[in-house]
Amino acid sequence: MKRENGKTEKVPVTSRLDTPIEVEYYLHGGILPFVLRQLLQR
């Protein structure tokens, strides 16, 4: 995170993948790349 004064602060976060489709989106780099790959396979 970058503050207005220019200093950078690191903030730990936790992310959850609750469903198999969320895992697929993550593995493909997000929902948009996933959908585009699906469209190109057709």
Biopython code that builds the backbone (N, CA, C, O; Angstrom):
import numpy as np
from Bio.PDB.StructureBuilder import StructureBuilder

atoms = [
    (1, "MET", "N", (0.845, -1.162, 0.000)),
    (1, "MET", "CA", (0.000, 0.000, 0.000)),
    (1, "MET", "C", (0.896, 1.232, 0.000)),
    (1, "MET", "O", (1.851, 1.298, 0.773)),
    (2, "LYS", "N", (0.609, 2.184, -0.835)),
    (2, "LYS", "CA", (1.380, 3.416, -0.884)),
    (2, "LYS", "C", (0.563, 4.554, -0.278)),
    (2, "LYS", "O", (-0.564, 4.822, -0.694)),
    (3, "ARG", "N", (1.152, 5.209, 0.705)),
    (3, "ARG", "CA", (0.489, 6.312, 1.408)),
    (3, "ARG", "C", (0.629, 7.612, 0.639)),
    (3, "ARG", "O", (1.465, 7.722, -0.258)),
    (4, "GLU", "N", (-0.184, 8.593, 0.988)),
    (4, "GLU", "CA", (-0.115, 9.906, 0.344)),
    (4, "GLU", "C", (1.243, 10.563, 0.545)),
    (4, "GLU", "O", (1.696, 11.327, -0.308)),
    (5, "ASN", "N", (1.903, 10.267, 1.684)),
    (5, "ASN", "CA", (3.207, 10.868, 1.948)),
    (5, "ASN", "C", (4.336, 10.159, 1.199)),
    (5, "ASN", "O", (5.502, 10.520, 1.359)),
    (6, "GLY", "N", (4.004, 9.155, 0.384)),
    (6, "GLY", "CA", (4.997, 8.464, -0.428)),
    (6, "GLY", "C", (5.560, 7.205, 0.197)),
    (6, "GLY", "O", (6.253, 6.439, -0.473)),
    (7, "LYS", "N", (5.274, 6.976, 1.475)),
    (7, "LYS", "CA", (5.784, 5.784, 2.146)),
    (7, "LYS", "C", (4.974, 4.564, 1.726)),
    (7, "LYS", "O", (3.770, 4.647, 1.482)),
    (8, "THR", "N", (5.658, 3.443, 1.650)),
    (8, "THR", "CA", (5.016, 2.189, 1.295)),
    (8, "THR", "C", (4.823, 1.363, 2.560)),
    (8, "THR", "O", (5.722, 1.271, 3.397)),
    (9, "GLU", "N", (3.653, 0.770, 2.691)),
    (9, "GLU", "CA", (3.343, -0.060, 3.850)),
    (9, "GLU", "C", (2.855, -1.417, 3.350)),
    (9, "GLU", "O", (1.995, -1.488, 2.472)),
    (10, "LYS", "N", (3.400, -2.480, 3.904)),
    (10, "LYS", "CA", (2.948, -3.821, 3.547)),
    (10, "LYS", "C", (1.846, -4.244, 4.514)),
    (10, "LYS", "O", (1.953, -4.063, 5.726)),
    (11, "VAL", "N", (0.790, -4.811, 3.945)),
    (11, "VAL", "CA", (-0.357, -5.231, 4.734)),
    (11, "VAL", "C", (-0.623, -6.702, 4.422)),
    (11, "VAL", "O", (-0.912, -7.040, 3.274)),
    (12, "PRO", "N", (-0.532, -7.578, 5.416)),
    (12, "PRO", "CA", (-0.812, -8.995, 5.147)),
    (12, "PRO", "C", (-2.308, -9.210, 4.909)),
    (12, "PRO", "O", (-3.146, -8.602, 5.575)),
    (13, "VAL", "N", (-2.626, -10.073, 3.962)),
    (13, "VAL", "CA", (-4.022, -10.390, 3.664)),
    (13, "VAL", "C", (-4.190, -11.893, 3.521)),
    (13, "VAL", "O", (-3.219, -12.615, 3.292)),
    (14, "THR", "N", (-5.403, -12.353, 3.655)),
    (14, "THR", "CA", (-5.740, -13.754, 3.451)),
    (14, "THR", "C", (-6.815, -13.824, 2.382)),
    (14, "THR", "O", (-7.768, -13.045, 2.392)),
    (15, "SER", "N", (-6.655, -14.762, 1.458)),
    (15, "SER", "CA", (-7.621, -14.928, 0.383)),
    (15, "SER", "C", (-8.222, -16.332, 0.470)),
    (15, "SER", "O", (-7.547, -17.285, 0.857)),
    (16, "ARG", "N", (-9.492, -16.441, 0.105)),
    (16, "ARG", "CA", (-10.168, -17.742, 0.118)),
    (16, "ARG", "C", (-10.652, -18.114, -1.273)),
    (16, "ARG", "O", (-11.145, -17.274, -2.026)),
    (17, "LEU", "N", (-10.502, -19.376, -1.592)),
    (17, "LEU", "CA", (-11.089, -19.943, -2.800)),
    (17, "LEU", "C", (-12.051, -21.022, -2.321)),
    (17, "LEU", "O", (-11.626, -22.096, -1.895)),
    (18, "ASP", "N", (-13.342, -20.736, -2.391)),
    (18, "ASP", "CA", (-14.341, -21.610, -1.783)),
    (18, "ASP", "C", (-14.932, -22.660, -2.712)),
    (18, "ASP", "O", (-15.448, -23.675, -2.244)),
    (19, "THR", "N", (-14.868, -22.435, -4.012)),
    (19, "THR", "CA", (-15.503, -23.374, -4.937)),
    (19, "THR", "C", (-14.504, -23.796, -6.015)),
    (19, "THR", "O", (-13.518, -23.101, -6.261)),
    (20, "PRO", "N", (-14.759, -24.914, -6.642)),
    (20, "PRO", "CA", (-13.867, -25.360, -7.718)),
    (20, "PRO", "C", (-13.737, -24.339, -8.853)),
    (20, "PRO", "O", (-12.659, -24.203, -9.432)),
    (21, "ILE", "N", (-14.819, -23.620, -9.182)),
    (21, "ILE", "CA", (-14.725, -22.639, -10.270)),
    (21, "ILE", "C", (-13.836, -21.470, -9.865)),
    (21, "ILE", "O", (-13.139, -20.909, -10.710)),
    (22, "GLU", "N", (-13.847, -21.092, -8.593)),
    (22, "GLU", "CA", (-12.950, -20.033, -8.123)),
    (22, "GLU", "C", (-11.499, -20.457, -8.265)),
    (22, "GLU", "O", (-10.643, -19.636, -8.593)),
    (23, "VAL", "N", (-11.213, -21.721, -8.025)),
    (23, "VAL", "CA", (-9.857, -22.248, -8.217)),
    (23, "VAL", "C", (-9.477, -22.160, -9.689)),
    (23, "VAL", "O", (-8.357, -21.770, -10.020)),
    (24, "GLU", "N", (-10.398, -22.518, -10.570)),
    (24, "GLU", "CA", (-10.142, -22.425, -12.015)),
    (24, "GLU", "C", (-9.845, -20.988, -12.426)),
    (24, "GLU", "O", (-8.899, -20.743, -13.174)),
    (25, "TYR", "N", (-10.641, -20.037, -11.947)),
    (25, "TYR", "CA", (-10.396, -18.630, -12.256)),
    (25, "TYR", "C", (-9.010, -18.222, -11.801)),
    (25, "TYR", "O", (-8.285, -17.554, -12.537)),
    (26, "TYR", "N", (-8.638, -18.617, -10.598)),
    (26, "TYR", "CA", (-7.322, -18.273, -10.041)),
    (26, "TYR", "C", (-6.206, -18.865, -10.901)),
    (26, "TYR", "O", (-5.236, -18.181, -11.227)),
    (27, "LEU", "N", (-6.348, -20.131, -11.262)),
    (27, "LEU", "CA", (-5.310, -20.798, -12.056)),
    (27, "LEU", "C", (-5.154, -20.172, -13.437)),
    (27, "LEU", "O", (-4.074, -20.233, -14.024)),
    (28, "HIS", "N", (-6.213, -19.573, -13.960)),
    (28, "HIS", "CA", (-6.169, -18.933, -15.270)),
    (28, "HIS", "C", (-5.816, -17.458, -15.202)),
    (28, "HIS", "O", (-5.751, -16.789, -16.233)),
    (29, "GLY", "N", (-5.586, -16.940, -13.994)),
    (29, "GLY", "CA", (-5.203, -15.536, -13.858)),
    (29, "GLY", "C", (-6.377, -14.584, -13.726)),
    (29, "GLY", "O", (-6.210, -13.373, -13.874)),
    (30, "GLY", "N", (-7.555, -15.107, -13.451)),
    (30, "GLY", "CA", (-8.744, -14.273, -13.274)),
    (30, "GLY", "C", (-9.881, -14.743, -14.150)),
    (30, "GLY", "O", (-9.710, -15.621, -14.996)),
    (31, "ILE", "N", (-11.051, -14.149, -13.939)),
    (31, "ILE", "CA", (-12.233, -14.592, -14.680)),
    (31, "ILE", "C", (-12.158, -14.200, -16.159)),
    (31, "ILE", "O", (-12.598, -14.958, -17.024)),
    (32, "LEU", "N", (-11.602, -13.022, -16.451)),
    (32, "LEU", "CA", (-11.541, -12.596, -17.854)),
    (32, "LEU", "C", (-10.654, -13.516, -18.690)),
    (32, "LEU", "O", (-11.099, -13.972, -19.743)),
    (33, "PRO", "N", (-9.410, -13.813, -18.269)),
    (33, "PRO", "CA", (-8.614, -14.754, -19.058)),
    (33, "PRO", "C", (-9.271, -16.131, -19.165)),
    (33, "PRO", "O", (-9.161, -16.794, -20.197)),
    (34, "PHE", "N", (-9.948, -16.557, -18.108)),
    (34, "PHE", "CA", (-10.651, -17.843, -18.140)),
    (34, "PHE", "C", (-11.725, -17.852, -19.216)),
    (34, "PHE", "O", (-11.797, -18.780, -20.022)),
    (35, "VAL", "N", (-12.558, -16.820, -19.228)),
    (35, "VAL", "CA", (-13.646, -16.737, -20.206)),
    (35, "VAL", "C", (-13.091, -16.620, -21.621)),
    (35, "VAL", "O", (-13.603, -17.263, -22.538)),
    (36, "LEU", "N", (-12.060, -15.817, -21.810)),
    (36, "LEU", "CA", (-11.473, -15.672, -23.147)),
    (36, "LEU", "C", (-10.909, -16.985, -23.652)),
    (36, "LEU", "O", (-11.066, -17.312, -24.829)),
    (37, "ARG", "N", (-10.256, -17.741, -22.786)),
    (37, "ARG", "CA", (-9.735, -19.053, -23.194)),
    (37, "ARG", "C", (-10.878, -19.984, -23.582)),
    (37, "ARG", "O", (-10.777, -20.735, -24.553)),
    (38, "GLN", "N", (-11.966, -19.928, -22.815)),
    (38, "GLN", "CA", (-13.127, -20.754, -23.134)),
    (38, "GLN", "C", (-13.698, -20.391, -24.508)),
    (38, "GLN", "O", (-14.057, -21.276, -25.285)),
    (39, "LEU", "N", (-13.783, -19.091, -24.807)),
    (39, "LEU", "CA", (-14.312, -18.647, -26.104)),
    (39, "LEU", "C", (-13.395, -19.050, -27.249)),
    (39, "LEU", "O", (-13.866, -19.431, -28.321)),
    (40, "LEU", "N", (-12.091, -18.969, -27.027)),
    (40, "LEU", "CA", (-11.144, -19.309, -28.091)),
    (40, "LEU", "C", (-11.107, -20.802, -28.385)),
    (40, "LEU", "O", (-10.739, -21.205, -29.489)),
    (41, "GLN", "N", (-11.481, -21.622, -27.419)),
    (41, "GLN", "CA", (-11.489, -23.087, -27.626)),
    (41, "GLN", "C", (-12.651, -23.537, -28.492)),
    (41, "GLN", "O", (-12.644, -24.651, -29.017)),
    (42, "ARG", "N", (-13.651, -22.676, -28.644)),
    (42, "ARG", "CA", (-14.841, -23.053, -29.435)),
    (42, "ARG", "C", (-14.608, -22.916, -30.907)),
    (42, "ARG", "O", (-15.507, -23.193, -31.703)),
]
sb = StructureBuilder()
sb.init_structure("model")
sb.init_model(0)
sb.init_chain("A")
sb.init_seg("    ")
for serial, (resi, resn, name, xyz) in enumerate(atoms, 1):
    if name == "N":
        sb.init_residue(resn, " ", resi, " ")
    sb.init_atom(name, np.array(xyz, "f"), 0.0, 1.0, " ", f" {name:<3s}", serial, name[0])
structure = sb.get_structure()
